[in-house]
């Protein structure tokens, strides 16, 4: 595949993901609005979460700059940079879940969990097909299809962190 075709494919995938995120936002919110409502405490905690996620990304990119020069990395460049973004998002989400500021006031938690599960399973299925076709890992490097694996893992981790938080809250209440 040509570089231009591959770039167009990546751009199309990102655009489709953003559109899907907007549709999902309307589905998970009780009032079917795009914007999720948060109280003042949640807004402050979410701000801290974004800060920690941002610093995570900056540190990872700095490490990549320091160590990638002349070293062969185990993944294609888009996968490596996506992983940095993925890690920043994971830090932000984990912090917000743990501090109780992830689910908005107008969010339907049941719909949210169902959609997380569907998106996670879909991404794992796409990853499995890529692995089965030998496209997930080739020439000693993780290929662009690894992005689906990372997305599936992210949504699964969101569910796991939420579950641990819920179980921890129950223990504290008892």
MDTraj code that builds the backbone (N, CA, C; nanometers):
import mdtraj as md
import numpy as np

residues = "UNK UNK UNK UNK UNK UNK UNK UNK UNK UNK UNK UNK UNK UNK UNK UNK UNK UNK UNK UNK UNK UNK UNK UNK UNK UNK UNK UNK UNK UNK UNK UNK UNK UNK UNK UNK UNK UNK UNK UNK UNK UNK UNK UNK UNK UNK UNK UNK UNK UNK UNK UNK UNK UNK UNK UNK UNK UNK UNK UNK UNK UNK UNK UNK UNK UNK UNK UNK UNK UNK UNK UNK UNK UNK UNK UNK UNK UNK UNK UNK UNK UNK UNK UNK UNK UNK UNK UNK UNK UNK UNK UNK UNK UNK UNK UNK UNK UNK UNK UNK UNK UNK UNK UNK UNK UNK UNK UNK UNK UNK UNK UNK UNK UNK UNK UNK UNK UNK UNK UNK UNK UNK UNK UNK UNK UNK UNK UNK UNK UNK UNK UNK UNK UNK UNK UNK UNK UNK UNK UNK UNK UNK UNK UNK UNK UNK UNK UNK UNK UNK UNK UNK UNK UNK UNK UNK UNK UNK UNK UNK UNK UNK UNK UNK UNK UNK UNK UNK UNK UNK UNK UNK UNK UNK".split()
xyz = np.array([
    [0.0844, -0.1174, 0.0000],
    [0.0000, 0.0000, 0.0000],
    [0.0889, 0.1236, 0.0000],
    [0.0496, 0.2248, -0.0748],
    [0.1285, 0.3468, -0.0821],
    [0.1166, 0.4263, 0.0475],
    [0.2129, 0.5154, 0.0689],
    [0.2121, 0.5986, 0.1899],
    [0.0887, 0.6881, 0.1916],
    [0.0516, 0.7439, 0.0759],
    [-0.0662, 0.8316, 0.0690],
    [-0.1932, 0.7527, 0.1012],
    [-0.2047, 0.6312, 0.0481],
    [-0.3210, 0.5478, 0.0753],
    [-0.3292, 0.5078, 0.2216],
    [-0.2145, 0.4775, 0.2780],
    [-0.2101, 0.4407, 0.4201],
    [-0.2470, 0.5593, 0.5076],
    [-0.1956, 0.6778, 0.4763],
    [-0.2279, 0.7991, 0.5521],
    [-0.3764, 0.8304, 0.5423],
    [-0.4325, 0.8139, 0.4234],
    [-0.5762, 0.8367, 0.4060],
    [-0.6560, 0.7369, 0.4888],
    [-0.6097, 0.6133, 0.4944],
    [-0.6761, 0.5117, 0.5751],
    [-0.6717, 0.5454, 0.7234],
    [-0.5569, 0.5919, 0.7724],
    [-0.5434, 0.6308, 0.9132],
    [-0.6340, 0.7502, 0.9421],
    [-0.6324, 0.8501, 0.8528],
    [-0.7171, 0.9686, 0.8703],
    [-0.8647, 0.9288, 0.8735],
    [-0.9051, 0.8410, 0.7831],
    [-1.0442, 0.7954, 0.7779],
    [-1.0814, 0.7218, 0.9063],
    [-0.9914, 0.6390, 0.9565],
    [-1.0155, 0.5666, 1.0820],
    [-1.0318, 0.6610, 1.2002],
    [-0.9475, 0.7630, 1.2074],
    [-0.9569, 0.8613, 1.3161],
    [-1.0879, 0.9379, 1.3054],
    [-1.1229, 0.9807, 1.1852],
    [-1.2477, 1.0545, 1.1641],
    [-1.3687, 0.9681, 1.2010],
    [-1.3683, 0.8436, 1.1592],
    [-1.4786, 0.7522, 1.1922],
    [-1.4873, 0.7330, 1.3435],
    [-1.3730, 0.7227, 1.4105],
    [-1.3704, 0.7079, 1.5562],
    [-1.4289, 0.8293, 1.6265],
    [-1.3976, 0.9485, 1.5764],
    [-1.4530, 1.0707, 1.6365],
    [-1.6034, 1.0797, 1.6172],
    [-1.6496, 1.0464, 1.4983],
    [-1.7944, 1.0482, 1.4715],
    [-1.8643, 0.9458, 1.5605],
    [-1.8059, 0.8264, 1.5724],
    [-1.8627, 0.7229, 1.6582],
    [-1.8672, 0.7697, 1.8038],
    [-1.7636, 0.8395, 1.8482],
    [-1.7612, 0.8903, 1.9862],
    [-1.8748, 0.9890, 2.0100],
    [-1.9031, 1.0740, 1.9122],
    [-2.0146, 1.1691, 1.9262],
    [-2.1490, 1.0964, 1.9336],
    [-2.1663, 0.9960, 1.8501],
    [-2.2903, 0.9180, 1.8519],
    [-2.3048, 0.8471, 1.9864],
    [-2.1963, 0.7884, 2.0341],
    [-2.1995, 0.7182, 2.1626],
    [-2.2314, 0.8153, 2.2756],
    [-2.1759, 0.9364, 2.2699],
    [-2.2047, 1.0364, 2.3734],
    [-2.3542, 1.0647, 2.3813],
    [-2.4187, 1.0733, 2.2688],
    [-2.5640, 1.0973, 2.2688],
    [-2.6399, 0.9771, 2.3238],
    [-2.5907, 0.8575, 2.2961],
    [-2.6596, 0.7362, 2.3411],
    [-2.6462, 0.7191, 2.4923],
    [-2.5270, 0.7429, 2.5462],
    [-2.5059, 0.7150, 2.6888],
    [-2.5626, 0.8229, 2.7795],
    [-2.5865, 0.9421, 2.7281],
    [-2.6418, 1.0465, 2.8130],
    [-2.7932, 1.0350, 2.8193],
    [-2.8458, 1.0453, 2.9396],
    [-2.9902, 1.0305, 2.9628],
    [-3.0716, 1.1311, 2.8837],
    [-3.0177, 1.2524, 2.8675],
    [-3.0907, 1.3578, 2.7961],
    [-3.0567, 1.3610, 2.6468],
    [-2.9790, 1.2633, 2.6005],
    [-2.9394, 1.2483, 2.4591],
    [-2.8673, 1.3718, 2.4049],
    [-2.7929, 1.4396, 2.4906],
    [-2.7114, 1.5536, 2.4492],
    [-2.5681, 1.5057, 2.4252],
    [-2.4941, 1.5825, 2.3442],
    [-2.3536, 1.5488, 2.3211],
    [-2.2714, 1.5735, 2.4470],
    [-2.3052, 1.6788, 2.5169],
    [-2.2257, 1.7218, 2.6315],
    [-2.2696, 1.6496, 2.7583],
    [-2.1714, 1.5943, 2.8278],
    [-2.1961, 1.5309, 2.9559],
    [-2.1819, 1.6375, 3.0644],
    [-2.2732, 1.6357, 3.1604],
    [-2.2725, 1.7346, 3.2683],
    [-2.1948, 1.6810, 3.3884],
    [-2.1140, 1.7672, 3.4484],
    [-2.0366, 1.7322, 3.5676],
    [-2.0566, 1.8408, 3.6723],
    [-2.0502, 1.8012, 3.8014],
    [-2.0576, 1.9023, 3.9063],
    [-1.9190, 1.9660, 3.9235],
    [-1.9093, 2.0646, 4.0109],
    [-1.7835, 2.1394, 4.0275],
    [-1.6678, 2.0508, 4.0739],
    [-1.6956, 1.9603, 4.1680],
    [-1.5903, 1.8714, 4.2167],
    [-1.5397, 1.7823, 4.1031],
    [-1.6338, 1.7265, 4.0239],
    [-1.5951, 1.6412, 3.9120],
    [-1.5120, 1.7184, 3.8101],
    [-1.5493, 1.8419, 3.7838],
    [-1.4743, 1.9247, 3.6880],
    [-1.3312, 1.9463, 3.7355],
    [-1.3140, 1.9728, 3.8655],
    [-1.1793, 1.9935, 3.9200],
    [-1.0967, 1.8656, 3.9087],
    [-1.1564, 1.7521, 3.9465],
    [-1.0856, 1.6240, 3.9401],
    [-1.0516, 1.5894, 3.7958],
    [-1.1454, 1.6118, 3.7045],
    [-1.1200, 1.5833, 3.5631],
    [-1.0068, 1.6713, 3.5100],
    [-1.0013, 1.7951, 3.5561],
    [-0.8906, 1.8831, 3.5167],
    [-0.7564, 1.8269, 3.5608],
    [-0.7510, 1.7771, 3.6848],
    [-0.6278, 1.7128, 3.7327],
    [-0.5958, 1.5888, 3.6497],
    [-0.6993, 1.5119, 3.6155],
    [-0.6785, 1.3923, 3.5336],
    [-0.6202, 1.4268, 3.3974],
    [-0.6739, 1.5312, 3.3352],
    [-0.6192, 1.5746, 3.2059],
    [-0.4744, 1.6185, 3.2207],
    [-0.4436, 1.6866, 3.3303],
    [-0.3056, 1.7320, 3.3543],
    [-0.2125, 1.6114, 3.3653],
    [-0.2510, 1.5105, 3.4444],
    [-0.1659, 1.3932, 3.4610],
    [-0.1531, 1.3147, 3.3303],
    [-0.2618, 1.3063, 3.2548],
    [-0.2561, 1.2397, 3.1246],
    [-0.1632, 1.3127, 3.0286],
    [-0.1709, 1.4459, 3.0299],
    [-0.0851, 1.5269, 2.9434],
    [0.0621, 1.5072, 2.9805],
    [0.0930, 1.5144, 3.1097],
    [0.2321, 1.4973, 3.1519],
    [0.2828, 1.3574, 3.1199],
    [0.1971, 1.2583, 3.1294],
    [0.2351, 1.1218, 3.0916],
    [0.2767, 1.1181, 2.9449],
    [0.1962, 1.1835, 2.8587],
    [0.2279, 1.1858, 2.7152],
    [0.3580, 1.2599, 2.6887],
    [0.3781, 1.3720, 2.7553],
    [0.5003, 1.4510, 2.7348],
    [0.6229, 1.3705, 2.7764],
    [0.6153, 1.3047, 2.8906],
    [0.7285, 1.2240, 2.9385],
    [0.7564, 1.1090, 2.8420],
    [0.6517, 1.0423, 2.7953],
    [0.6703, 0.9310, 2.7006],
    [0.7322, 0.9782, 2.5695],
    [0.6841, 1.0905, 2.5185],
    [0.7412, 1.1431, 2.3931],
    [0.8867, 1.1850, 2.4142],
    [0.9180, 1.2421, 2.5303],
    [1.0570, 1.2794, 2.5594],
    [1.1462, 1.1550, 2.5646],
    [1.0952, 1.0493, 2.6258],
    [1.1701, 0.9237, 2.6299],
    [1.1897, 0.8671, 2.4897],
    [1.0866, 0.8772, 2.4069],
    [1.0997, 0.8315, 2.2679],
    [1.2065, 0.9112, 2.1943],
    [1.2066, 1.0414, 2.2142],
    [1.3095, 1.1254, 2.1513],
    [1.4484, 1.0844, 2.1971],
    [1.4612, 1.0555, 2.3244],
    [1.5926, 1.0221, 2.3799],
    [1.6418, 0.8851, 2.3365],
    [1.5507, 0.7880, 2.3267],
    [1.5938, 0.6504, 2.3036],
    [1.5697, 0.5967, 2.1641],
    [1.4942, 0.6670, 2.0818],
    [1.4633, 0.6107, 1.9502],
    [1.5688, 0.6427, 1.8463],
    [1.6531, 0.7388, 1.8699],
    [1.7544, 0.7773, 1.7723],
    [1.8556, 0.6640, 1.7520],
    [1.8470, 0.6007, 1.6372],
    [1.9395, 0.4931, 1.6036],
    [1.8984, 0.3576, 1.6585],
    [1.7969, 0.3522, 1.7423],
    [1.7499, 0.2249, 1.7970],
    [1.6274, 0.1782, 1.7198],
    [1.6224, 0.0491, 1.6973],
    [1.5044, -0.0064, 1.6311],
    [1.3956, -0.0260, 1.7347],
    [1.2795, 0.0296, 1.7058],
    [1.1665, 0.0174, 1.7970],
    [1.0795, -0.1009, 1.7542],
    [1.0102, -0.1636, 1.8499],
    [0.9359, -0.2867, 1.8203],
    [0.8006, -0.2651, 1.7533],
    [0.7761, -0.1457, 1.7022],
    [0.6474, -0.1177, 1.6389],
    [0.6647, -0.0085, 1.5345],
    [0.5704, -0.0043, 1.4426],
    [0.5703, 0.1026, 1.3436],
    [0.5478, 0.2360, 1.4145],
    [0.5955, 0.3445, 1.3548],
    [0.5852, 0.4774, 1.4165],
    [0.4421, 0.5152, 1.4562],
    [0.3408, 0.4946, 1.3697],
    [0.2053, 0.5318, 1.4132],
    [0.1594, 0.4549, 1.5378],
    [0.2008, 0.3302, 1.5500],
    [0.1622, 0.2499, 1.6659],
    [0.2291, 0.3053, 1.7916],
    [0.3538, 0.3428, 1.7799],
    [0.4275, 0.3958, 1.8952],
    [0.3634, 0.5261, 1.9431],
    [0.3335, 0.6154, 1.8516],
    [0.2738, 0.7437, 1.8918],
    [0.1302, 0.7247, 1.9402],
    [0.0583, 0.6297, 1.8816],
    [-0.0758, 0.5998, 1.9314],
    [-0.0668, 0.5442, 2.0726],
    [0.0334, 0.4619, 2.0993],
    [0.0508, 0.4070, 2.2336],
    [0.0734, 0.5184, 2.3358],
    [0.1484, 0.6201, 2.2971],
    [0.1708, 0.7343, 2.3871],
    [0.0380, 0.8036, 2.4174],
    [-0.0420, 0.8260, 2.3146],
    [-0.1748, 0.8865, 2.3341],
    [-0.2605, 0.7946, 2.4209],
    [-0.2579, 0.6659, 2.3902],
    [-0.3341, 0.5652, 2.4648],
    [-0.2979, 0.5685, 2.6124],
    [-0.1694, 0.5759, 2.6421],
    [-0.1237, 0.5773, 2.7805],
    [-0.1703, 0.7043, 2.8521],
    [-0.1640, 0.8185, 2.7839],
    [-0.2132, 0.9430, 2.8429],
    [-0.3616, 0.9360, 2.8727],
    [-0.4389, 0.8793, 2.7797],
    [-0.5837, 0.8638, 2.8000],
    [-0.6099, 0.7678, 2.9162],
    [-0.5353, 0.6584, 2.9232],
    [-0.5539, 0.5619, 3.0311],
    [-0.5270, 0.6264, 3.1668],
    [-0.4206, 0.7053, 3.1768],
    [-0.3897, 0.7735, 3.3033],
    [-0.5038, 0.8671, 3.3412],
    [-0.5522, 0.9459, 3.2456],
    [-0.6618, 1.0404, 3.2723],
    [-0.7873, 0.9675, 3.3179],
    [-0.8244, 0.8632, 3.2450],
    [-0.9458, 0.7899, 3.2772],
    [-0.9331, 0.7182, 3.4119],
    [-0.8217, 0.6507, 3.4350],
    [-0.8032, 0.5779, 3.5611],
    [-0.8089, 0.6739, 3.6797],
    [-0.7454, 0.7872, 3.6678],
    [-0.7473, 0.8867, 3.7757],
    [-0.8903, 0.9336, 3.8023],
    [-0.9616, 0.9672, 3.6957],
    [-1.0986, 1.0171, 3.7118],
    [-1.1921, 0.9105, 3.7685],
    [-1.1785, 0.7873, 3.7238],
    [-1.2623, 0.6800, 3.7783],
    [-1.2319, 0.6633, 3.9268],
    [-1.1044, 0.6584, 3.9599],
    [-1.0670, 0.6324, 4.0983],
    [-1.1105, 0.7450, 4.1916],
    [-1.1135, 0.8670, 4.1396],
    [-1.1554, 0.9815, 4.2210],
    [-1.3061, 1.0069, 4.2127],
    [-1.3792, 0.9258, 4.1359],
    [-1.5246, 0.9375, 4.1287],
    [-1.5751, 1.0473, 4.0380],
    [-1.4971, 1.0820, 3.9378],
    [-1.5363, 1.1931, 3.8505],
    [-1.5438, 1.1521, 3.7042],
    [-1.5651, 1.0245, 3.6774],
    [-1.5657, 0.9802, 3.5384],
    [-1.7057, 0.9781, 3.4782],
    [-1.8028, 0.9300, 3.5526],
    [-1.9391, 0.9207, 3.5020],
    [-2.0104, 1.0530, 3.5310],
    [-2.0653, 1.1127, 3.4269],
    [-2.1323, 1.2414, 3.4405],
    [-2.2676, 1.2313, 3.5084],
    [-2.3215, 1.3474, 3.5434],
    [-2.4512, 1.3534, 3.6108],
    [-2.5642, 1.3053, 3.5210],
    [-2.5516, 1.3286, 3.3890],
    [-2.6571, 1.2904, 3.2953],
    [-2.6235, 1.1627, 3.2172],
    [-2.5293, 1.0832, 3.2692],
    [-2.4883, 0.9595, 3.2023],
    [-2.5684, 0.8417, 3.2559],
    [-2.6116, 0.7567, 3.1650],
    [-2.6789, 0.6327, 3.2028],
    [-2.5701, 0.5256, 3.2171],
    [-2.5358, 0.4862, 3.3408],
    [-2.4246, 0.3923, 3.3610],
    [-2.4438, 0.2570, 3.2931],
    [-2.5675, 0.2083, 3.2893],
    [-2.5929, 0.0781, 3.2266],
    [-2.5636, 0.0843, 3.0775],
    [-2.6136, 0.1874, 3.0093],
    [-2.5844, 0.2026, 2.8661],
    [-2.4346, 0.2168, 2.8436],
    [-2.3709, 0.2895, 2.9334],
    [-2.2273, 0.3135, 2.9207],
    [-2.1494, 0.1830, 2.9273],
    [-2.1819, 0.0990, 3.0228],
    [-2.1126, -0.0291, 3.0387],
    [-2.1375, -0.1192, 2.9177],
    [-2.2609, -0.1209, 2.8689],
    [-2.2941, -0.2033, 2.7522],
    [-2.2135, -0.1577, 2.6306],
    [-2.2073, -0.0270, 2.6096],
    [-2.1330, 0.0252, 2.4937],
    [-1.9841, -0.0015, 2.5089],
    [-1.9298, 0.0133, 2.6304],
    [-1.7884, -0.0205, 2.6526],
    [-1.7611, -0.1650, 2.6127],
    [-1.8495, -0.2541, 2.6546],
    [-1.8332, -0.3957, 2.6217],
    [-1.8385, -0.4208, 2.4723],
    [-1.9352, -0.3603, 2.4046],
    [-1.9500, -0.3791, 2.2595],
    [-1.8267, -0.3284, 2.1849],
    [-1.7817, -0.2078, 2.2210],
    [-1.6653, -0.1492, 2.1525],
    [-1.5404, -0.2326, 2.1800],
    [-1.5265, -0.2799, 2.3020],
    [-1.4103, -0.3620, 2.3363],
    [-1.4106, -0.4933, 2.2577],
    [-1.5226, -0.5614, 2.2556],
    [-1.5329, -0.6888, 2.1829],
    [-1.5079, -0.6673, 2.0333],
    [-1.5655, -0.5602, 1.9775],
    [-1.5450, -0.5311, 1.8358],
    [-1.3956, -0.5134, 1.8055],
    [-1.3266, -0.4343, 1.8875],
    [-1.1844, -0.4107, 1.8637],
    [-1.1012, -0.5367, 1.8830],
    [-1.1364, -0.6182, 1.9816],
    [-1.0647, -0.7454, 1.9988],
    [-1.0894, -0.8378, 1.8797],
    [-1.2099, -0.8374, 1.8259],
    [-1.2409, -0.9210, 1.7090],
    [-1.1596, -0.8769, 1.5879],
    [-1.1514, -0.7466, 1.5647],
    [-1.0713, -0.6954, 1.4532],
    [-0.9239, -0.7323, 1.4735],
    [-0.8762, -0.7231, 1.5963],
    [-0.7372, -0.7598, 1.6265],
    [-0.7128, -0.9079, 1.6019],
    [-0.8088, -0.9892, 1.6423],
    [-0.7958, -1.1327, 1.6216],
    [-0.7868, -1.1649, 1.4723],
    [-0.8719, -1.1016, 1.3926],
    [-0.8677, -1.1257, 1.2478],
    [-0.7334, -1.0822, 1.1890],
    [-0.6805, -0.9693, 1.2353],
    [-0.5500, -0.9227, 1.1874],
    [-0.4398, -1.0205, 1.2294],
    [-0.4474, -1.0697, 1.3524],
    [-0.3489, -1.1655, 1.4001],
    [-0.3569, -1.2948, 1.3184],
    [-0.4796, -1.3399, 1.2934],
    [-0.5019, -1.4627, 1.2173],
    [-0.4459, -1.4504, 1.0750],
    [-0.4563, -1.3298, 1.0165],
    [-0.4051, -1.3059, 0.8812],
    [-0.2568, -1.2688, 0.8797],
    [-0.1933, -1.2671, 0.9973],
    [-0.0510, -1.2338, 1.0045],
    [-0.0222, -1.0858, 0.9870],
    [-0.1213, -1.0008, 1.0130],
    [-0.1038, -0.8571, 0.9937],
    [-0.0833, -0.7800, 1.1238],
    [-0.0928, -0.8455, 1.2370],
    [-0.0786, -0.7761, 1.3645],
    [0.0686, -0.7531, 1.3981],
    [0.1489, -0.8538, 1.3715],
    [0.2922, -0.8482, 1.4002],
    [0.3658, -0.9028, 1.2787],
    [0.4452, -0.8199, 1.2145],
    [0.5185, -0.8639, 1.0948],
    [0.6539, -0.7934, 1.0894],
    [0.7501, -0.8585, 1.0310],
    [0.8852, -0.8029, 1.0165],
    [0.9433, -0.7576, 1.1502],
    [0.9087, -0.8285, 1.2573],
    [0.9619, -0.7954, 1.3890],
    [0.9004, -0.6720, 1.4522],
    [0.7880, -0.6244, 1.3969],
    [0.7261, -0.5021, 1.4498],
    [0.5752, -0.5176, 1.4598],
    [0.5191, -0.4530, 1.5618],
    [0.3737, -0.4420, 1.5720],
    [0.3271, -0.3509, 1.4606],
    [0.2269, -0.3940, 1.3884],
    [0.1749, -0.3199, 1.2744],
    [0.0591, -0.2294, 1.3168],
    [0.0128, -0.1465, 1.2238],
    [-0.0910, -0.0482, 1.2513],
    [-0.2189, -0.1128, 1.3055],
    [-0.2452, -0.2374, 1.2722],
    [-0.3641, -0.3062, 1.3212],
    [-0.3611, -0.3233, 1.4737],
    [-0.2456, -0.3030, 1.5335],
    [-0.2316, -0.3110, 1.6788],
    [-0.3160, -0.2047, 1.7482],
    [-0.3473, -0.0971, 1.6766],
    [-0.4299, 0.0095, 1.7334],
    [-0.5634, -0.0476, 1.7817],
    [-0.6222, -0.1388, 1.7057],
    [-0.7481, -0.2008, 1.7483],
    [-0.7296, -0.2811, 1.8767],
    [-0.6192, -0.3514, 1.8871],
    [-0.5904, -0.4266, 2.0080],
    [-0.5793, -0.3320, 2.1279],
    [-0.5095, -0.2205, 2.1094],
    [-0.4949, -0.1222, 2.2162],
    [-0.6299, -0.0616, 2.2550],
    [-0.7139, -0.0328, 2.1560],
    [-0.8471, 0.0224, 2.1856],
    [-0.9311, -0.0776, 2.2636],
    [-0.9303, -0.2023, 2.2212],
    [-1.0046, -0.3053, 2.2940],
    [-0.9549, -0.3188, 2.4366],
    [-0.8241, -0.3142, 2.4522],
    [-0.7640, -0.3233, 2.5843],
    [-0.8013, -0.2024, 2.6700],
    [-0.8027, -0.0838, 2.6101],
    [-0.8386, 0.0377, 2.6840],
    [-0.9801, 0.0274, 2.7392],
    [-1.0753, -0.0121, 2.6548],
    [-1.2135, -0.0214, 2.6999],
    [-1.2310, -0.1317, 2.8036],
    [-1.1571, -0.2403, 2.7889],
    [-1.1622, -0.3471, 2.8888],
    [-1.1036, -0.2985, 3.0218],
    [-0.9948, -0.2219, 3.0160],
    [-0.9347, -0.1681, 3.1379],
    [-1.0264, -0.0673, 3.2063],
    [-1.0980, 0.0123, 3.1275],
    [-1.1942, 0.1065, 3.1857],
    [-1.2979, 0.0281, 3.2666],
    [-1.3483, -0.0799, 3.2088],
    [-1.4447, -0.1635, 3.2792],
    [-1.3857, -0.2249, 3.4048],
    [-1.2633, -0.2738, 3.3959],
    [-1.1979, -0.3372, 3.5100],
    [-1.1727, -0.2358, 3.6220],
    [-1.1215, -0.1193, 3.5871],
    [-1.0959, -0.0154, 3.6882],
    [-1.2270, 0.0271, 3.7541],
    [-1.3323, 0.0407, 3.6728],
    [-1.4640, 0.0778, 3.7274],
    [-1.5151, -0.0292, 3.8235],
    [-1.4965, -0.1550, 3.7867],
    [-1.5402, -0.2658, 3.8722],
    [-1.4636, -0.2657, 4.0047],
    [-1.3328, -0.2495, 3.9977],
    [-1.2511, -0.2457, 4.1196],
    [-1.2939, -0.1282, 4.2073],
    [-1.3188, -0.0137, 4.1452],
    [-1.3642, 0.1044, 4.2204],
    [-1.4978, 0.0742, 4.2890],
    [-1.5891, 0.0125, 4.2164],
    [-1.7216, -0.0188, 4.2724],
    [-1.7082, -0.1165, 4.3892],
    [-1.6252, -0.2196, 4.3746],
    [-1.6045, -0.3167, 4.4823],
    [-1.5381, -0.2510, 4.6029],
    [-1.4452, -0.1623, 4.5782],
    [-1.3784, -0.0897, 4.6872],
    [-1.4775, -0.0012, 4.7599],
    [-1.5659, 0.0662, 4.6854],
    [-1.6675, 0.1506, 4.7476],
    [-1.7610, 0.0681, 4.8357],
    [-1.7980, -0.0514, 4.7919],
    [-1.8855, -0.1388, 4.8716],
    [-1.8198, -0.1784, 5.0027],
    [-1.6895, -0.2112, 4.9958],
    [-1.6172, -0.2503, 5.1171],
    [-1.6114, -0.1347, 5.2159],
    [-1.5921, -0.0135, 5.1666],
    [-1.5853, 0.1033, 5.2537],
    [-1.7217, 0.1297, 5.3170],
    [-1.8299, 0.1124, 5.2394],
    [-1.9647, 0.1339, 5.2916],
    [-2.0001, 0.0334, 5.4002],
    [-1.9559, -0.0917, 5.3854],
    [-1.9872, -0.1950, 5.4838],
    [-1.9077, -0.1706, 5.6089],
])
top = md.Topology()
chain = top.add_chain()
for i, resn in enumerate(residues, 1):
    res = top.add_residue(resn, chain, resSeq=i)
    for name in ("N", "CA", "C"):
        top.add_atom(name, md.element.get_by_symbol(name[0]), res)
traj = md.Trajectory(xyz[None], top)
